[in-house]
Amino acid sequence: GKSMHGMIDMVRNGEFPEGSKVLYAHLGGVPALNAYSFLFKDG
């Protein structure tokens, strides 16, 4: 998907130091926003 494409672009552009460890966490995209909506509410 789009987020993995973005991660690959970041690697190719040298945005991470060589040998660094990178965590890629895909949480489900737009359909998952409802599951995490409590994180986006005030109070």
N, C-alpha and C positions, 0 to 999 in steps of 0.2 A: 503494500500500500504506500500511501503518500508519506507517512511518517518514516518508514524504512528508507524510502528514496531520499528523504531529507538527511537521515543519518549517514547514508552512503556518501552523499554530497559533502557533508561535513568532514568525513574521513578523507575523501579525495582532495579536499581543499586544505588539508593539513591543520584543521582546527583543534585536533587533539595531539599532544606530544607523542612521538613514536614510542611504542612500548607501554603507553598508558592503558589502564583498564577503563572500559566504558560500559555503563549499564544502560541497556535499552529496555524500557518498560512501556509496553503498549497496553493501555487500559480499556480499549474497546472503541475508541472514537466517539463520535456524536451520540450514537444510541446509548452509550454508557453514562451520559451526563445525568440522566434521571437517577441512576443508582448513586451518584455522588453529589446530588443537588444540595444536600445538607452542608457541603463544604463551601458553597458559594452564597449562602444566606448570611445576612448580618444577624448577630445575636443568637 
